[in-house]
Amino acid sequence: MIDDGNVNISQLEPIPLKLTDEDIAAIRGSAEFTPVFAAWQTYVFQGLPAETQAQQILPADLKRRKAYLQVRGTNGTVATAEGSVTSPGANVALATIAVAGMTPGWYTVNWTAELDGTVSATDENNFIVKGPGLGAGIQGTNDAVVGRYQQNSFSMYVPSGNGTALSVRTVGVGTVGAIYSGQITITPLTIPGGFILVGQYGQVQNGQGGKIFANDPRWEIRSHSALWMAGDGVTTLNVTLYIERDQGT
């Protein structure tokens, strides 16, 4: 018996309470721990115009607790090669960079052509750069005299899975005794302000929605609705999506 000095609790009449099956399930559910399932996925944007089209990243899901998006700019590495050949034949490689293992994306290419030794009119404008996406190549310009000739730089896209090397080559046969030298450097092209768009399909497809820039703090999503995303069409980006949801279907 409990007595607080005013009321004797043992004298209180019990009140019947009827619980439905739904009530019982709700009480049990609130008292139990709900297991949480977590997963992550990475998307890669290669800076292509087609990537401005919306792609779905999250379905409508009432069991989703939250999700996070993290956008990172991808940076490749600088690579340089140089070499020389005496009395070269036609289409001979002078300096070669194997770009097959490089990070996909846009790069700036700088290159130089140099002549030494015995030179004739045959050696005028006899240098070219060939590589992925360059078609017939980037033609160089040089006089038919001994000297070092800095060429115009250009931008080049290295695709994923590329197997074509980047090289400075001769166009035709060089003069006997002529020394051909080439130097080439490829540098990742950094485009400031790279971003993705996130939102409903119509928003993203029309260039609207939330804008998340590369290297921004991770973006938290608490919505249960379906979401789409698109790249900016020019920047190479990695996007990591992390999802937390209740277990079960």
SERO-4910 file (N, C-alpha, C, O; in steps of 0.05 Angstrom, whole numbers):
BEGIN
 pado doro    nc1    nc2    nc3   cac1   cac2   cac3    cc1    cc2    cc3    oc1    oc2    oc3
  Met    A     17    -24      0      0      0      0     17     25      0     37     26     14
  Ile    A     10     44    -16     24     70    -17      5     92     -8    -18     94    -17
  Asp    A     15    108     11     -1    129     22     15    155     21     35    157     34
  Asp    A      5    175      6     19    201      4      9    220     25     17    244     25
  Gly    A     -7    211     44    -18    228     65    -45    239     59    -59    249     77
  Asn    A    -53    237     34    -80    247     26    -98    225     14   -121    223     21
  Val    A    -86    210     -4   -101    189    -17    -88    162    -13    -64    159    -16
  Asn    A   -104    143     -7    -95    116     -5    -98    103    -33   -121     97    -41
  Ile    A    -76     99    -47    -77     90    -75    -90     62    -77   -101     56    -98
  Ser    A    -87     47    -56    -99     19    -58   -129     20    -59   -142      0    -65
  Gln    A   -140     43    -53   -170     45    -53   -181     55    -80   -205     56    -84
  Leu    A   -162     62    -99   -171     72   -125   -181     48   -142   -170     27   -142
  Glu    A   -203     53   -156   -215     33   -173   -199     32   -200   -195     53   -212
  Pro    A   -191      9   -210   -178      7   -236   -197     14   -259   -221      9   -257
  Ile    A   -186     26   -280   -202     34   -303   -195     15   -326   -171     15   -335
  Pro    A   -214      1   -337   -208    -18   -359   -199     -2   -384   -210     19   -390
  Leu    A   -179    -12   -398   -168      0   -422   -165    -21   -444   -151    -41   -440
  Lys    A   -179    -17   -466   -178    -37   -487   -160    -26   -510   -165     -4   -521
  Leu    A   -140    -42   -517   -121    -34   -539   -127    -51   -564   -132    -75   -562
  Thr    A   -127    -37   -586   -130    -51   -612   -103    -63   -620    -82    -57   -608
  Asp    A   -104    -80   -640    -79    -92   -650    -60    -70   -660    -35    -73   -656
  Glu    A    -71    -50   -673    -54    -28   -682    -41    -13   -659    -17     -4   -661
  Asp    A    -56     -9   -637    -44      4   -614    -21    -12   -602      0     -1   -596
  Ile    A    -26    -38   -600     -5    -55   -589     20    -55   -606     42    -54   -596
  Ala    A     16    -56   -633     39    -56   -652     54    -30   -650     79    -29   -651
  Ala    A     40     -7   -646     53     19   -644     69     21   -618     92     31   -618
  Ile    A     58     10   -596     73     10   -571     98     -7   -573    120      1   -564
  Arg    A     95    -30   -584    118    -48   -587    139    -36   -605    163    -38   -600
  Gly    A    130    -23   -627    148    -11   -646    165     11   -633    188     14   -639
  Ser    A    151     28   -616    166     50   -603    185     40   -582    204     54   -575
  Ala    A    181     16   -572    198      5   -551    221    -11   -562    241    -17   -548
  Glu    A    219    -18   -588    240    -35   -600    259    -18   -616    252      4   -626
  Phe    A    284    -27   -620    303    -14   -636    299    -22   -665    297    -46   -672
  Thr    A    297     -2   -683    293     -8   -711    321     -8   -725    334     12   -725
  Pro    A    329    -31   -736    355    -33   -749    357    -13   -772    337     -9   -787
  Val    A    380      0   -776    384     19   -797    404      7   -818    425     -3   -810
  Phe    A    396      9   -843    413     -1   -865    427     23   -877    414     44   -883
  Ala    A    453     21   -882    468     43   -895    482     33   -919    492     11   -920
  Ala    A    483     49   -940    497     42   -964    507     68   -978    497     89   -972
  Trp    A    527     65   -995    537     88  -1010    542     80  -1039    546     57  -1045
  Gln    A    543    101  -1056    547     97  -1084    562    121  -1095    558    143  -1086
  Thr    A    580    116  -1115    595    138  -1127    587    142  -1156    585    122  -1171
  Tyr    A    583    167  -1164    577    174  -1192    601    190  -1202    613    206  -1188
  Val    A    607    186  -1227    629    200  -1240    619    217  -1263    607    206  -1282
  Phe    A    624    243  -1263    618    260  -1285    644    267  -1300    664    274  -1287
  Gln    A    643    264  -1326    668    267  -1342    669    294  -1356    686    298  -1373
  Gly    A    651    312  -1350    651    339  -1362    641    339  -1390    650    355  -1407
  Leu    A    621    322  -1396    610    321  -1423    583    335  -1424    568    335  -1405
  Pro    A    576    348  -1447    550    362  -1449    526    344  -1443    506    354  -1432
  Ala    A    527    319  -1450    505    301  -1446    499    297  -1416    477    288  -1409
  Glu    A    518    303  -1399    514    298  -1370    497    320  -1357    493    319  -1333
  Thr    A    488    339  -1372    469    359  -1361    441    348  -1361    422    361  -1351
  Gln    A    436    324  -1371    410    311  -1370    406    299  -1343    424    288  -1331
  Ala    A    381    301  -1332    375    291  -1305    377    261  -1304    368    247  -1322
  Gln    A    389    251  -1282    389    222  -1277    380    218  -1248    387    233  -1230
  Gln    A    363    198  -1244    351    193  -1217    372    181  -1199    387    162  -1206
  Ile    A    374    192  -1174    393    181  -1155    379    169  -1130    390    152  -1117
  Leu    A    354    178  -1125    339    168  -1102    310    164  -1110    298    182  -1122
  Pro    A    298    141  -1103    269    138  -1108    253    149  -1084    265    156  -1064
  Ala    A    227    152  -1087    211    159  -1065    212    136  -1044    209    113  -1052
  Asp    A    217    142  -1019    222    121   -999    216    132   -971    231    149   -961
  Leu    A    194    123   -959    186    132   -933    204    120   -911    204    131   -889
  Lys    A    218     99   -917    236     87   -897    264    100   -897    281     94   -880
  Arg    A    269    118   -916    294    132   -916    296    152   -894    280    171   -893
  Arg    A    316    150   -877    319    169   -855    333    195   -864    324    217   -859
  Lys    A    355    191   -879    370    214   -889    389    204   -910    394    180   -912
  Ala    A    399    223   -925    420    217   -945    439    240   -946    432    263   -939
  Tyr    A    463    235   -956    484    256   -958    496    255   -986    500    234   -997
  Leu    A    502    279   -997    516    281  -1022    542    296  -1017    542    317  -1005
  Gln    A    564    286  -1028    590    299  -1026    601    301  -1055    603    281  -1068
  Val    A    608    325  -1063    618    330  -1090    648    337  -1089    656    355  -1074
  Arg    A    664    323  -1104    692    328  -1105    701    332  -1134    693    318  -1152
  Gly    A    719    352  -1138    731    355  -1164    753    335  -1166    769    330  -1147
  Thr    A    756    322  -1190    777    302  -1194    801    316  -1207    798    330  -1226
  Asn    A    824    310  -1196    849    322  -1206    867    300  -1217    874    282  -1202
  Gly    A    875    303  -1242    894    284  -1253    922    293  -1245    926    310  -1229
  Thr    A    942    281  -1258    970    288  -1252    983    299  -1277    975    293  -1300
  Val    A   1003    316  -1273   1018    328  -1295   1038    307  -1305   1051    293  -1289
  Ala    A   1039    305  -1331   1058    286  -1343   1074    300  -1365   1063    316  -1380
  Thr    A   1099    293  -1367   1117    305  -1387   1134    284  -1401   1142    264  -1388
  Ala    A   1140    288  -1426   1157    270  -1441   1174    286  -1461   1164    307  -1471
  Glu    A   1197    277  -1467   1214    290  -1487   1232    269  -1500   1238    248  -1488
  Gly    A   1241    274  -1523   1259    255  -1537   1268    267  -1564   1258    288  -1572
  Ser    A   1286    253  -1577   1297    263  -1602   1304    239  -1620   1310    217  -1610
  Val    A   1303    243  -1646   1310    223  -1666   1326    236  -1688   1318    258  -1697
  Thr    A   1347    223  -1697   1364    234  -1719   1355    221  -1745   1351    196  -1746
  Ser    A   1353    237  -1766   1344    227  -1792   1318    211  -1790   1318    188  -1799
  Pro    A   1297    222  -1779   1273    206  -1775   1258    200  -1800   1260    214  -1821
  Gly    A   1242    179  -1799   1224    173  -1821   1198    187  -1817   1195    204  -1799
  Ala    A   1178    180  -1833   1152    192  -1831   1136    180  -1808   1138    156  -1802
  Asn    A   1121    197  -1794   1103    189  -1772   1119    174  -1750   1110    154  -1739
  Val    A   1142    185  -1743   1159    173  -1722   1154    188  -1696   1154    213  -1696
  Ala    A   1150    174  -1674   1145    186  -1648   1171    197  -1637   1191    183  -1635
  Leu    A   1170    222  -1628   1193    235  -1616   1191    236  -1585   1210    233  -1571
  Ala    A   1167    240  -1576   1161    241  -1547   1133    231  -1542   1114    240  -1556
  Thr    A   1129    212  -1524   1103    199  -1520   1095    198  -1491   1112    192  -1473
  Ile    A   1070    204  -1485   1058    201  -1459   1036    181  -1461   1017    183  -1477
  Ala    A   1037    160  -1444   1016    140  -1443    993    150  -1425    996    150  -1401
  Val    A    972    159  -1437    950    171  -1422    929    151  -1414    909    159  -1402
  Ala    A    933    126  -1420    912    106  -1414    905    104  -1384    882    100  -1378
  Gly    A    925    108  -1367    920    106  -1338    913    133  -1325    911    134  -1300
  Met    A    910    154  -1340    905    180  -1329    875    184  -1322    858    171  -1334
  Thr    A    870    201  -1302    843    207  -1294    827    219  -1318    837    238  -1330
  Pro    A    804    208  -1324    788    220  -1346    781    249  -1341    777    257  -1318
  Gly    A    782    265  -1361    775    293  -1358    790    310  -1379    803    300  -1397
  Trp    A    788    337  -1375    800    356  -1393    828    363  -1384    834    366  -1361
  Tyr    A    846    365  -1404    874    372  -1398    884    393  -1418    873    396  -1440
  Thr    A    904    409  -1409    917    428  -1426    943    416  -1436    959    405  -1420
  Val    A    948    417  -1461    973    406  -1473    991    428  -1483    982    445  -1498
  Asn    A   1015    428  -1474   1036    446  -1483   1058    430  -1497   1066    409  -1486
  Trp    A   1068    439  -1519   1089    424  -1533   1108    442  -1548   1101    464  -1556
  Thr    A   1132    431  -1553   1153    445  -1566   1166    427  -1587   1169    403  -1583
  Ala    A   1173    439  -1610   1188    425  -1631   1215    438  -1634   1219    462  -1631
  Glu    A   1235    421  -1640   1263    432  -1642   1277    418  -1665   1276    393  -1668
  Leu    A   1292    434  -1680   1309    423  -1701   1338    429  -1696   1345    451  -1686
  Asp    A   1356    410  -1703   1385    414  -1701   1398    397  -1722   1385    382  -1736
  Gly    A   1424    400  -1725   1438    385  -1745   1435    396  -1773   1434    420  -1777
  Thr    A   1434    378  -1792   1432    385  -1820   1402    389  -1828   1387    369  -1827
  Val    A   1395    413  -1835   1366    419  -1840   1362    429  -1868   1379    443  -1879
  Ser    A   1339    422  -1880   1333    431  -1907   1303    439  -1907   1289    438  -1887
  Ala    A   1294    447  -1931   1266    456  -1934   1247    434  -1928   1223    439  -1921
  Thr    A   1256    409  -1929   1239    386  -1923   1229    386  -1895   1208    375  -1889
  Asp    A   1244    399  -1877   1238    398  -1848   1219    420  -1839   1212    422  -1815
  Glu    A   1210    437  -1858   1192    459  -1850   1164    447  -1843   1153    431  -1858
  Asn    A   1153    456  -1821   1126    447  -1812   1124    417  -1812   1104    406  -1822
  Asn    A   1143    403  -1801   1144    374  -1803   1139    361  -1775   1149    339  -1771
  Phe    A   1125    375  -1757   1119    364  -1731   1088    363  -1728   1074    380  -1739
  Ile    A   1079    344  -1712   1050    342  -1707   1046    327  -1681   1063    312  -1672
  Val    A   1023    334  -1667   1016    319  -1643    992    302  -1649    972    312  -1661
  Lys    A    993    277  -1641    970    259  -1644    963    247  -1616    980    243  -1599
  Gly    A    937    242  -1613    927    232  -1587    897    228  -1588    885    231  -1608
  Pro    A    886    220  -1565    857    214  -1563    840    238  -1570    844    260  -1559
  Gly    A    821    235  -1588    803    256  -1595    814    278  -1612    801    298  -1616
  Leu    A    838    275  -1622    851    296  -1638    848    292  -1668    860    307  -1683
  Gly    A    834    272  -1676    830    267  -1705    856    262  -1719    872    245  -1711
  Ala    A    860    278  -1741    885    275  -1756    909    286  -1742    932    282  -1750
  Gly    A    905    301  -1720    927    312  -1704    928    342  -1704    913    355  -1719
  Ile    A    945    353  -1687    949    382  -1685    975    388  -1699    997    381  -1690
  Gln    A    973    402  -1721    996    408  -1738   1013    430  -1725   1003    450  -1716
  Gly    A   1039    426  -1724   1058    445  -1714   1068    464  -1736   1064    458  -1760
  Thr    A   1081    485  -1728   1094    504  -1747   1123    508  -1739   1129    512  -1716
  Asn    A   1140    506  -1759   1169    512  -1754   1182    519  -1780   1174    510  -1802
  Asp    A   1203    535  -1778   1219    543  -1802   1239    520  -1809   1243    502  -1792
  Ala    A   1249    522  -1832   1269    502  -1841   1297    510  -1833   1316    509  -1849
  Val    A   1299    518  -1808   1325    526  -1797   1328    515  -1769   1308    510  -1755
  Val    A   1353    512  -1760   1358    502  -1733   1345    521  -1713   1348    546  -1715
  Gly    A   1330    510  -1693   1318    527  -1673   1298    511  -1657   1292    488  -1662
  Arg    A   1288    525  -1636   1268    513  -1618   1242    529  -1622   1242    553  -1622
  Tyr    A   1220    514  -1627   1195    527  -1635   1173    520  -1615   1163    497  -1614
  Gln    A   1164    539  -1599   1142    535  -1580   1116    536  -1595   1111    554  -1611
  Gln    A   1099    516  -1591   1074    513  -1605   1051    523  -1588   1054    527  -1564
  Asn    A   1029    528  -1601   1005    537  -1586    994    514  -1569    994    491  -1577
  Ser    A    986    521  -1545    974    501  -1527    946    495  -1536    934    512  -1550
  Phe    A    935    473  -1528    907    466  -1534    896    448  -1513    910    437  -1497
  Ser    A    869    446  -1512    855    429  -1492    848    403  -1505    842    401  -1529
  Met    A    849    382  -1489    844    355  -1498    829    339  -1477    835    341  -1453
  Tyr    A    809    324  -1486    793    308  -1467    804    279  -1467    806    267  -1488
  Val    A    811    269  -1444    819    241  -1441    795    224  -1431    787    228  -1408
  Pro    A    785    207  -1448    761    191  -1440    769    168  -1422    792    160  -1421
  Ser    A    749    157  -1408    754    133  -1392    759    110  -1410    746    106  -1430
  Gly    A    779     93  -1402    786     70  -1418    801     76  -1443    804     59  -1461
  Asn    A    812    101  -1446    827    108  -1470    852     91  -1473    866     85  -1453
  Gly    A    858     83  -1497    882     68  -1503    901     81  -1522    921     69  -1530
  Thr    A    895    106  -1530    912    120  -1549    932    137  -1535    925    153  -1517
  Ala    A    957    135  -1543    978    151  -1530    978    179  -1542    968    184  -1564
  Leu    A    990    198  -1527    993    225  -1536   1023    228  -1543   1040    222  -1528
  Ser    A   1028    238  -1568   1056    239  -1576   1061    261  -1596   1044    270  -1611
  Val    A   1086    271  -1595   1097    289  -1615   1110    272  -1636   1127    255  -1630
  Arg    A   1103    276  -1662   1112    259  -1683   1121    275  -1707   1116    299  -1709
  Thr    A   1136    262  -1725   1142    274  -1751   1118    271  -1769   1102    252  -1766
  Val    A   1115    289  -1788   1094    286  -1809   1105    269  -1832   1094    248  -1838
  Gly    A   1127    278  -1844   1140    264  -1865   1168    256  -1858   1177    259  -1835
  Val    A   1183    247  -1877   1211    239  -1873   1228    264  -1869   1226    283  -1884
  Gly    A   1246    263  -1849   1263    285  -1843   1289    284  -1860   1295    263  -1871
  Thr    A   1303    306  -1862   1328    307  -1877   1349    289  -1863   1350    288  -1839
  Val    A   1365    276  -1879   1386    259  -1868   1405    277  -1853   1416    296  -1864
  Gly    A   1410    270  -1828   1428    286  -1811   1413    307  -1794   1425    319  -1776
  Ala    A   1387    310  -1799   1372    328  -1782   1364    315  -1756   1358    291  -1755
  Ile    A   1366    330  -1734   1359    320  -1708   1333    332  -1699   1331    356  -1695
  Tyr    A   1312    316  -1697   1286    324  -1689   1282    319  -1659   1286    297  -1650
  Ser    A   1273    339  -1645   1267    336  -1616   1239    346  -1610   1229    365  -1623
  Gly    A   1226    333  -1591   1199    342  -1583   1196    340  -1553   1207    322  -1540
  Gln    A   1182    359  -1542   1175    359  -1514   1145    364  -1511   1134    381  -1525
  Ile    A   1132    349  -1493   1103    352  -1490   1096    349  -1460   1107    332  -1446
  Thr    A   1077    366  -1451   1068    366  -1423   1037    366  -1423   1025    382  -1438
  Ile    A   1025    350  -1407    996    349  -1404    989    356  -1375    999    343  -1357
  Thr    A    971    376  -1372    965    386  -1345    935    385  -1341    920    394  -1359
  Pro    A    925    375  -1318    896    375  -1314    884    403  -1316    896    422  -1305
  Leu    A    862    406  -1330    849    432  -1333    830    436  -1310    810    422  -1308
  Thr    A    836    456  -1294    818    462  -1271    798    483  -1279    805    505  -1287
  Ile    A    772    476  -1276    751    494  -1283    738    503  -1256    724    487  -1244
  Pro    A    742    527  -1247    731    536  -1221    700    536  -1222    688    542  -1243
  Gly    A    688    530  -1200    659    532  -1198    644    507  -1208    620    509  -1213
  Gly    A    658    484  -1211    644    460  -1220    622    452  -1200    626    455  -1176
  Phe    A    599    443  -1210    576    438  -1192    558    416  -1204    561    409  -1227
  Ile    A    540    406  -1187    518    389  -1196    492    403  -1188    492    420  -1170
  Leu    A    470    396  -1202    443    405  -1194    428    381  -1183    430    359  -1192
  Val    A    413    386  -1161    397    365  -1148    369    376  -1144    365    399  -1136
  Gly    A    349    359  -1149    321    367  -1144    302    348  -1158    309    325  -1164
  Gln    A    278    357  -1162    258    342  -1177    265    341  -1206    281    358  -1216
  Tyr    A    254    322  -1220    262    318  -1248    260    343  -1265    278    351  -1279
  Gly    A    236    356  -1264    232    380  -1280    251    402  -1273    260    417  -1291
  Gln    A    258    405  -1248    276    426  -1240    304    421  -1252    316    439  -1264
  Val    A    314    397  -1248    341    391  -1257    343    391  -1287    363    402  -1298
  Gln    A    323    381  -1300    323    380  -1330    323    408  -1342    333    412  -1364
  Asn    A    312    428  -1327    311    455  -1336    333    473  -1325    332    497  -1326
  Gly    A    354    460  -1314    377    475  -1304    372    489  -1278    386    508  -1271
  Gln    A    352    479  -1262    346    491  -1236    352    471  -1214    367    452  -1218
  Gly    A    340    475  -1191    345    457  -1168    368    467  -1151    379    489  -1155
  Gly    A    375    451  -1130    396    459  -1113    423    455  -1126    428    435  -1140
  Lys    A    441    474  -1122    467    474  -1135    489    467  -1114    492    482  -1094
  Ile    A    503    445  -1117    524    437  -1099    551    439  -1113    555    425  -1133
  Phe    A    568    455  -1103    594    460  -1116    615    439  -1106    612    428  -1084
  Ala    A    634    435  -1123    656    416  -1116    669    426  -1090    675    449  -1087
  Asn    A    674    406  -1073    688    410  -1047    672    426  -1027    683    435  -1007
  Asp    A    646    431  -1032    628    442  -1011    625    421   -989    630    398   -993
  Pro    A    617    430   -965    611    411   -944    589    392   -953    573    400   -970
  Arg    A    588    368   -942    569    349   -952    540    359   -949    534    374   -929
  Trp    A    523    352   -967    495    362   -968    477    341   -957    476    319   -967
  Glu    A    461    349   -936    443    330   -923    416    331   -936    405    352   -941
  Ile    A    404    307   -940    378    304   -952    359    290   -932    365    268   -924
  Arg    A    337    303   -925    318    291   -906    291    286   -920    273    275   -908
  Ser    A    289    293   -945    264    289   -960    261    259   -966    280    244   -970
  His    A    235    250   -967    229    222   -974    222    220  -1003    216    198  -1013
  Ser    A    221    242  -1018    213    242  -1046    236    233  -1064    259    232  -1056
  Ala    A    229    228  -1089    249    220  -1109    266    245  -1116    256    267  -1117
  Leu    A    291    240  -1122    309    262  -1129    326    254  -1153    332    231  -1158
  Trp    A    332    276  -1169    348    273  -1193    373    291  -1191    373    309  -1175
  Met    A    393    285  -1207    417    300  -1207    428    303  -1235    422    286  -1252
  Ala    A    444    324  -1240    457    328  -1266    483    343  -1262    486    358  -1243
  Gly    A    502    338  -1280    528    352  -1279    526    379  -1294    505    385  -1305
  Asp    A    548    394  -1293    547    421  -1306    556    419  -1335    555    439  -1350
  Gly    A    564    395  -1344    571    391  -1372    600    399  -1380    607    395  -1403
  Val    A    615    409  -1361    643    418  -1368    663    408  -1347    687    408  -1353
  Thr    A    655    400  -1323    673    394  -1302    674    365  -1295    653    351  -1294
  Thr    A    698    354  -1291    701    326  -1282    697    325  -1252    711    338  -1237
  Leu    A    677    310  -1243    669    309  -1215    664    280  -1206    656    263  -1222
  Asn    A    670    275  -1181    661    251  -1167    640    258  -1147    644    277  -1131
  Val    A    618    244  -1147    596    249  -1128    591    224  -1112    586    203  -1123
  Thr    A    592    226  -1085    587    204  -1067    560    208  -1054    555    229  -1042
  Leu    A    543    187  -1056    516    187  -1044    516    167  -1022    521    143  -1026
  Tyr    A    509    176   -998    507    158   -974    478    158   -964    466    180   -961
  Ile    A    467    135   -959    439    132   -952    436    117   -926    449     96   -922
  Glu    A    418    127   -909    410    113   -885    380    108   -886    365    127   -891
  Arg    A    372     83   -882    343     77   -883    337     54   -863    355     39   -856
  Asp    A    312     53   -855    303     31   -837    304      5   -853    299      4   -877
  Gln    A    310    -17   -838    311    -43   -850    282    -51   -859    263    -41   -848
  Gly    A    281    -68   -879    255    -77   -888    248    -65   -915    261    -47   -924
  Thr    A    227    -75   -927    219    -66   -953    200    -42   -950    191    -32   -971
***
